[in-house]
Amino acid sequence: MAQDSKIDALIVDADTNRRMRLKNATAAQHQFGDVVMTQSLDSAVERLAGMKSCIVAFLSSEFPQTQVSTFIQKAKSLPAGSDCAYISVLAVQHQTSSDVAMGIMNGLDAMLKEPFSADSLLVIAELAQQISDERRAEREAAAVRFLVTDLLSRLGETA
């Protein structure tokens, strides 16, 4: 992660106390930049649409998995959400292996278990930055491949 790059984040949780706890934890880490909070997945799509960038979206494990999956699909179609890492903040009752597996199958990139420490938040921040960088590079490589294929096709038509 570049020294001067800040991690912009989105926190989505219906519980005000959990939202504030995570917001305060991100504020204590110098790696985080702008952190936007919201209480629902629907409003999160709207907030994400208005963000310039988002490196990580922290999603409460209290949301139903089907809604989380739908949110991630919508979010990835937005400029700020396309390279974002989607992290579930796992409440203690949602830390089973089946909950984790279901989350990964629904598009989550990683899990942050409650109660979390400053160290685990830092690890997640670094992972989120890496995921975002890799997605951006993959998207750019796909665009270059498309352009090269298109150019070669056009050259073939003129020959």
Contact map, one row per residue, 1 for C-alpha under 8 A:
111010000000000000000000000000000000000000000000000000000000000000000000000000000000000000000000000000000000000000000000000001001100000000000000000000000000000
111110000000000000000000000000000000000000000000000000000000000000000000000000000000000000000000000000000000000000000000000000000000000000000000000000000000000
111110000000000000000000000000000000000000000000000000000000000000000000000000000000000000000000000000000000000000000000000000000000000000000000000000000000000
011111000000000000000000000000000000000000000000000000000000000000000000000000000000000000000000000000000000000000000000000000000000000000000000000000000000000
111111100000000000000000000000100000000000000000000000000000000000000000000000000000000000000000000000000000000000000000000000000000000000000000000000000000000
000111110000000000000000000001111000000000000000000000000000000000000000000000000000000000000000000000000000000000000000000000000000000000000000000000000000000
000011111000000000000000000000111100000000000000000001110000000000000000000000000000000000000000000000000000000000000000000010001000000000000000000000000000000
000001111100000000000000000000011110000000000000000011110000000000000000000000000000000000000000000000000000000000000000000000000000000000000000000000000000000
000000111110000000000000000000011111000000000000000001111100000000000000000000000000000000000000000000000000000000000000000000000000000000000000000000000000000
000000011111000000000000000000000011110000010001000001011100000000000000000000000000000000000000000000000000000000000000000000000000000000000000000000000000000
000000001111100000100110000000000011110000000000000000001110000000000000000000000000000000000000000000000000000000000000000000000000000000000000000000000000000
000000000111110000100000000000000000111110010000000000001111000000000000000000000000000000000000000000000000000000000000000000000000000000000000000000000000000
000000000011111101100000000000000000111100000000000000000011010000000000000000000000000000000000000000000000000000000000000000000000000000000000000000000000000
000000000001111100100000000000000000011100000000000000000001000000000000000000000000000000000000000000000000000000000000000000000000000000000000000000000000000
000000000000111111100000000000000000001000000000000000000000000000000000000000000000000000000000000000000000000000000000000000000000000000000000000000000000000
000000000000111111110000000000000000001000000000000000000000000000000000000000000000000000000000000000000000000000000000000000000000000000000000000000000000000
000000000000001111111000000000000000000000000000000000000000000000000000000000000000000000000000000000000000000000000000000000000000000000000000000000000000000
000000000000101111111100000000000000000000000000000000000000000000000000000000000000000000000000000000000000000000000000000000000000000000000000000000000000000
000000000011111111111110000000000000100000000000000000000000000000000000000000000000000000000000000000000000000000000000000000000000000000000000000000000000000
000000000000000111111111000000000000000000000000000000000000000000000000000000000000000000000000000000000000000000000000000000000000000000000000000000000000000
000000000000000011111111100000000000000000000000000000000000000000000000000000000000000000000000000000000000000000000000000000000000000000000000000000000000000
000000000010000001111111110000000000000000000000000000000000000000000000000000000000000000000000000000000000000000000000000000000000000000000000000000000000000
000000000010000000111111111000000010100000000000000000000000000000000000000000000000000000000000000000000000000000000000000000000000000000000000000000000000000
000000000000000000011111111100000000000000000000000000000000000000000000000000000000000000000000000000000000000000000000000000000000000000000000000000000000000
000000000000000000001111111110000000000000000000000000000000000000000000000000000000000000000000000000000000000000000100100000000000000000000000000000000000000
000000000000000000000111111111010010000000000000000000000000000000000000000000000000000000000000000000000000000000000000100000000000000000000000000000000000000
000000000000000000000011111111010000000000000000000000000000000000000000000000000000000000000000000000000000000000000000000000000000000000000000000000000000000
000000000000000000000001111111000000000000000000000000000000000000000000000000000000000000000000000000000000000000000000000000000000000000000000000000000000000
000000000000000000000000111111110000000000000000000000000000000000000000000000000000000000000000000000000000000000000100010000000000000000000000000000000000000
000001000000000000000000011111111000000000000000000000000000000000000000000000000000000000000000000000000000000000000000000000000000000000000000000000000000000
000011100000000000000000000011111000000000000000000000000000000000000000000000000000000000000000000000000000000000000000000010000000000000000000000000000000000
000001111000000000000000011011111110000000000000000000000000000000000000000000000000000000000000000000000000000000000000000000000000000000000000000000000000000
000001111000000000000000000001111110000000000000000000000000000000000000000000000000000000000000000000000000000000000000000000000000000000000000000000000000000
000000111000000000000000000000011111000000000000000000000000000000000000000000000000000000000000000000000000000000000000000000000000000000000000000000000000000
000000011110000000000010010000011111100000000000000000000000000000000000000000000000000000000000000000000000000000000000000000000000000000000000000000000000000
000000001110000000000000000000000111110000000010000000000000000000000000000000000000000000000000000000000000000000000000000000000000000000000000000000000000000
000000000111100000100010000000000011111000000000000000000000000000000000000000000000000000000000000000000000000000000000000000000000000000000000000000000000000
000000000111110000000000000000000001111110110010000000000000000000000000000000000000000000000000000000000000000000000000000000000000000000000000000000000000000
000000000001111100000000000000000000111110110000000000000000000000000000000000000000000000000000000000000000000000000000000000000000000000000000000000000000000
000000000001110000000000000000000000011111110000000000000000000000000000000000000000000000000000000000000000000000000000000000000000000000000000000000000000000
000000000001000000000000000000000000011111111000000000000000000000110010000000000000000000000000000000000000000000000000000000000000000000000000000000000000000
000000000000000000000000000000000000000111111100000000000000000000000010000000000000000000000000000000000000000000000000000000000000000000000000000000000000000
000000000000000000000000000000000000011111111110000000000000000000000000000000000000000000000000000000000000000000000000000000000000000000000000000000000000000
000000000101000000000000000000000000011111111111000000000000000000000000000000000000000000000000000000000000000000000000000000000000000000000000000000000000000
000000000000000000000000000000000000000011111111100000000000000000000010011000000000000000000000000000000000000000000000000000000000000000000000000000000000000
000000000000000000000000000000000000000001111111110000000000000000000000000000000000000000000000000000000000000000000000000000000000000000000000000000000000000
000000000000000000000000000000000001010000111111111000000000000000000000000000000000000000000000000000000000000000000000000000000000000000000000000000000000000
000000000100000000000000000000000000000000011111111001000000000000000000001001011000000000000000000000000000000000000000000000000000000000000000000000000000000
000000000000000000000000000000000000000000001111111000000000000000000000000001110000000000000000000000000000000000000000000000000000000000000000000000000000000
000000000000000000000000000000000000000000000111111100000000000000000000000000000000000000000000000000000000000000000000000000000000000000000000000000000000000
000000000000000000000000000000000000000000000011111111000000000000000000000000010000000000000000000000000000000000000000000000000000000000000000000000000000000
000000000000000000000000000000000000000000000000011111000000000000000000000000110000000000000000000000000000000000000000000000000000000000000000000000000000000
000000010000000000000000000000000000000000000000001111100000000000000000000000111000000000000000000000000000000000000000000000000000000000000000000000000000000
000000111100000000000000000000000000000000000001001111111000000000000000000000011011000000000000000000000000000000000000000000000000000000000000000000000000000
000000111000000000000000000000000000000000000000000011111000000000000000000000001011100000000000000000000000000000000000000000011001000000000000000000000000000
000000111100000000000000000000000000000000000000000001111100000000000000000000000001111000000000000000000000000000000000000010011000000000000000000000000000000
000000001111000000000000000000000000000000000000000001111110000000000000000000000001111000000000000000000000000000000000000000000000000000000000000000000000000
000000001111000000000000000000000000000000000000000000011111000000000000000000000000011110000000000000000000000000000000000000000000000000000000000000000000000
000000000011100000000000000000000000000000000000000000001111101000000000000000000000011110000000000000000000000000000000000000000000000000000000000000000000000
000000000001110000000000000000000000000000000000000000000111111000000000000000000000000111100000000000000000000000000000000000000000000000000000000000000000000
000000000000000000000000000000000000000000000000000000000011111100000000000000000000000111100100000000000000000000000000000000000000000000000000000000000000000
000000000000100000000000000000000000000000000000000000000001111100000000000000000000000000100000000000000000000000000000000000000000000000000000000000000000000
000000000000000000000000000000000000000000000000000000000011111110110000000000000000000000000000000000000000000000000000000000000000000000000000000000000000000
000000000000000000000000000000000000000000000000000000000000111111110000000000000000000000000000000000000000000000000000000000000000000000000000000000000000000
000000000000000000000000000000000000000000000000000000000000001111111000000000000000000000000000000001100100000000000000000000000000000000000000000000000000000
000000000000000000000000000000000000000000000000000000000000000111111100000000000000000000000000000000000100000000000000000000000000000000000000000000000000000
000000000000000000000000000000000000000010000000000000000000001111111110000000000000000000000000000000000000000000000000000000000000000000000000000000000000000
000000000000000000000000000000000000000010000000000000000000001111111111000000000000000000000000000000000100000000000000000000000000000000000000000000000000000
000000000000000000000000000000000000000000000000000000000000000011111111100000000000000000000000000000000110000000000000000000000000000000000000000000000000000
000000000000000000000000000000000000000000000000000000000000000001111111110000000000000000000000000000000000000000000000000000000000000000000000000000000000000
000000000000000000000000000000000000000011001000000000000000000000111111111000000000000000000000000000000000000000000000000000000000000000000000000000000000000
000000000000000000000000000000000000000000000000000000000000000000011111111100000000010000000000000000000011000000000000000000000000000000000000000000000000000
000000000000000000000000000000000000000000000000000000000000000000001111111110000000000000000000000000000000000000000000000000000000000000000000000000000000000
000000000000000000000000000000000000000000001000000000000000000000000111111111000000000000000000000000000000000000000000000000000000000000000000000000000000000
000000000000000000000000000000000000000000001001000000000000000000000011111111011100000000000000000000000000000000000000000000000000000000000000000000000000000
000000000000000000000000000000000000000000000000000000000000000000000001111111111111000000000000000000000000000000000000000000000000000000000000000000000000000
000000000000000000000000000000000000000000000000000000000000000000000000111111101100000000000000000000000000000000000000000000000000000000000000000000000000000
000000000000000000000000000000000000000000000001100000000000000000000000011111111100000000000000000000000000000000000000000000000000000000000000000000000000000
000000000000000000000000000000000000000000000000100110000000000000000000000111111110000000000000000000000000000000000000000000000000000000000000000000000000000
000000000000000000000000000000000000000000000001101111000000000000000000001101111111000000000000000000000000000000000000000000000000000000000000000000000000000
000000000000000000000000000000000000000000000001000011100000000000000000001111111111000000000000000000000000000000000000000000000000000000000000000000000000000
000000000000000000000000000000000000000000000000000000000000000000000000001111111111000000000000000000000000000000000000000000000000001000000000000000000000000
000000000000000000000000000000000000000000000000000001100000000000000000000100111111100000000000000000000000000000000000000000000011101100000000000000000000000
000000000000000000000000000000000000000000000000000001111000000000000000000100011111110000000000000000000000000000000000000000010011000000000000000000000000000
000000000000000000000000000000000000000000000000000000111000000000000000000000000011111000000000000000000001110000000000000000011011000000000000000000000000000
000000000000000000000000000000000000000000000000000000011110000000000001000000000001111100000000000000000011110000000000000000010000000000000000000000000000000
000000000000000000000000000000000000000000000000000000011110000000000000000000000000111110000000000000000001111100000000000000000000000000000000000000000000000
000000000000000000000000000000000000000000000000000000000111100000000000000000000000011111000000000000100001011100000000000000000000000000000000000000000000000
000000000000000000000000000000000000000000000000000000000111100000000000000000000000001111100000000000000000001111000000000000000000000000000000000000000000000
000000000000000000000000000000000000000000000000000000000001100000000000000000000000000111111110000000000000001111000000000000000000000000000000000000000000000
000000000000000000000000000000000000000000000000000000000001110000000000000000000000000011111110000000000000000011100000000000000000000000000000000000000000000
000000000000000000000000000000000000000000000000000000000000000000000000000000000000000001111110000000000000000011100000000000000000000000000000000000000000000
000000000000000000000000000000000000000000000000000000000000000000000000000000000000000001111111000000000000000000000000000000000000000000000000000000000000000
000000000000000000000000000000000000000000000000000000000000100000000000000000000000000001111111001100000000000000000000000000000000000000000000000000000000000
000000000000000000000000000000000000000000000000000000000000000000000000000000000000000001111111101100000000000010000000000000000000000000000000000000000000000
000000000000000000000000000000000000000000000000000000000000000000000000000000000000000000001111111100000000000000000000000000000000000000000000000000000000000
000000000000000000000000000000000000000000000000000000000000000000000000000000000000000000000011111110000000000000000000000000000000000000000000000000000000000
000000000000000000000000000000000000000000000000000000000000000000000000000000000000000000000001111111000000000000000000000000000000000000000000000000000000000
000000000000000000000000000000000000000000000000000000000000000000000000000000000000000000000111111111100000000000000000000000000000000000000000000000000000000
000000000000000000000000000000000000000000000000000000000000000000000000000000000000000000000111111111110000001000000000000000000000000000000000000000000000000
000000000000000000000000000000000000000000000000000000000000000000000000000000000000000000000000111111111000000000000000000000000000000000000000000000000000000
000000000000000000000000000000000000000000000000000000000000000010000000000000000000000000000000011111111100000000000000000000000000000000000000000000000000000
000000000000000000000000000000000000000000000000000000000000000010000000000000000000000100000000001111111111000000000000000000000000000000000000000000000000000
000000000000000000000000000000000000000000000000000000000000000000000000000000000000000000000000000111111111110000000000000000000000000000000000000000000000000
000000000000000000000000000000000000000000000000000000000000000000000000000000000000000000000000000011111111000000000000000000000000000000000000000000000000000
000000000000000000000000000000000000000000000000000000000000000011011000000000000000000000000000000001111111000000000000000000000000000000000000000000000000000
000000000000000000000000000000000000000000000000000000000000000000001001000000000000010000000000000000111111100000000000000000000000000000000000000000000000000
000000000000000000000000000000000000000000000000000000000000000000000001000000000000111100000000000000111111111000000000000000000000000000000000000000000000000
000000000000000000000000000000000000000000000000000000000000000000000000000000000000111000000000000000010011111000000000000000000000000000000000000000000000000
000000000000000000000000000000000000000000000000000000000000000000000000000000000000111100000000000000010001111100000000000100000000000000000000000000000000000
000000000000000000000000000000000000000000000000000000000000000000000000000000000000001111000000000100000001111110000000000000000000000000000000000000000000000
000000000000000000000000000000000000000000000000000000000000000000000000000000000000001111000000000000000000011111010001100100000000000000000000000000000000000
000000000000000000000000000000000000000000000000000000000000000000000000000000000000000011110010000000000000001111110000000000000000000000000000000000000000000
000000000000000000000000000000000000000000000000000000000000000000000000000000000000000011110000000000000000000111110000000000000000000000000000000000000000000
000000000000000000000000000000000000000000000000000000000000000000000000000000000000000000110000000000000000000011111000000000000000000000000000000000000000000
000000000000000000000000000000000000000000000000000000000000000000000000000000000000000000000000000000000000000111111101100000000000000000000000000000000000000
000000000000000000000000000000000000000000000000000000000000000000000000000000000000000000000000000000000000000000111111100000000000000000000000000000000000000
000000000000000000000000100010000000000000000000000000000000000000000000000000000000000000000000000000000000000000011111110000000000000000000000000000000000000
000000000000000000000000000000000000000000000000000000000000000000000000000000000000000000000000000000000000000000001111111000000000000000000000000000000000000
000000000000000000000000000000000000000000000000000000000000000000000000000000000000000000000000000000000000000100011111111100000000000000000000000000000000000
000000000000000000000000110000000000000000000000000000000000000000000000000000000000000000000000000000000000000100011111111110000000000000000000000000000000000
000000000000000000000000000010000000000000000000000000000000000000000000000000000000000000000000000000000000000000000111111111000000000000000000000000000000000
000000000000000000000000000000000000000000000000000000000000000000000000000000000000000000000000000000000000000000000011111111100000000000000000000000000000000
000000000000000000000000000000000000000000000000000000000000000000000000000000000000000000000000000000000000010100000001111111110000000000000000000000000000000
000000100000000000000000000000100000000000000000000000010000000000000000000000000000000000000000000000000000000000000000111111111000000000000000000000000000000
100000000000000000000000000000000000000000000000000000000000000000000000000000000000000000000000000000000000000000000000011111111100000000000000000000000000000
000000000000000000000000000000000000000000000000000000000000000000000000000000000000000000000000000000000000000000000000001111111110000000000000000000000000000
000000000000000000000000000000000000000000000000000000110000000000000000000000000001110000000000000000000000000000000000000111111111000000000000000000000000000
100000100000000000000000000000000000000000000000000000110000000000000000000000000000100000000000000000000000000000000000000011111111100000000000000000000000000
100000000000000000000000000000000000000000000000000000000000000000000000000000000000000000000000000000000000000000000000000001111111110000000000000000000000000
000000000000000000000000000000000000000000000000000000000000000000000000000000000011100000000000000000000000000000000000000000111111111000000000000000000000000
000000000000000000000000000000000000000000000000000000100000000000000000000000000011100000000000000000000000000000000000000000011111111100000000000000000000000
000000000000000000000000000000000000000000000000000000000000000000000000000000000010000000000000000000000000000000000000000000001111111110000000000000000000000
000000000000000000000000000000000000000000000000000000000000000000000000000000000000000000000000000000000000000000000000000000000111111111000000000000000000000
000000000000000000000000000000000000000000000000000000000000000000000000000000000110000000000000000000000000000000000000000000000011111111100000000000000000000
000000000000000000000000000000000000000000000000000000000000000000000000000000000010000000000000000000000000000000000000000000000001111111110000000000000000000
000000000000000000000000000000000000000000000000000000000000000000000000000000000000000000000000000000000000000000000000000000000000111111111000000000000000000
000000000000000000000000000000000000000000000000000000000000000000000000000000000000000000000000000000000000000000000000000000000000011111111100000000000000000
000000000000000000000000000000000000000000000000000000000000000000000000000000000000000000000000000000000000000000000000000000000000001111111110000000000000000
000000000000000000000000000000000000000000000000000000000000000000000000000000000000000000000000000000000000000000000000000000000000000111111111000000000000000
000000000000000000000000000000000000000000000000000000000000000000000000000000000000000000000000000000000000000000000000000000000000000011111111100000000000000
000000000000000000000000000000000000000000000000000000000000000000000000000000000000000000000000000000000000000000000000000000000000000001111111110000000000000
000000000000000000000000000000000000000000000000000000000000000000000000000000000000000000000000000000000000000000000000000000000000000000111111111000000000000
000000000000000000000000000000000000000000000000000000000000000000000000000000000000000000000000000000000000000000000000000000000000000000011111111100000000000
000000000000000000000000000000000000000000000000000000000000000000000000000000000000000000000000000000000000000000000000000000000000000000001111111110000000000
000000000000000000000000000000000000000000000000000000000000000000000000000000000000000000000000000000000000000000000000000000000000000000000111111111000000000
000000000000000000000000000000000000000000000000000000000000000000000000000000000000000000000000000000000000000000000000000000000000000000000011111111100000000
000000000000000000000000000000000000000000000000000000000000000000000000000000000000000000000000000000000000000000000000000000000000000000000001111111110000000
000000000000000000000000000000000000000000000000000000000000000000000000000000000000000000000000000000000000000000000000000000000000000000000000111111111000000
000000000000000000000000000000000000000000000000000000000000000000000000000000000000000000000000000000000000000000000000000000000000000000000000011111111100000
000000000000000000000000000000000000000000000000000000000000000000000000000000000000000000000000000000000000000000000000000000000000000000000000001111111110000
000000000000000000000000000000000000000000000000000000000000000000000000000000000000000000000000000000000000000000000000000000000000000000000000000111111111000
000000000000000000000000000000000000000000000000000000000000000000000000000000000000000000000000000000000000000000000000000000000000000000000000000011111111100
000000000000000000000000000000000000000000000000000000000000000000000000000000000000000000000000000000000000000000000000000000000000000000000000000001111111110
000000000000000000000000000000000000000000000000000000000000000000000000000000000000000000000000000000000000000000000000000000000000000000000000000000111111111
000000000000000000000000000000000000000000000000000000000000000000000000000000000000000000000000000000000000000000000000000000000000000000000000000000011111111
000000000000000000000000000000000000000000000000000000000000000000000000000000000000000000000000000000000000000000000000000000000000000000000000000000001111111
000000000000000000000000000000000000000000000000000000000000000000000000000000000000000000000000000000000000000000000000000000000000000000000000000000000111111
000000000000000000000000000000000000000000000000000000000000000000000000000000000000000000000000000000000000000000000000000000000000000000000000000000000011111
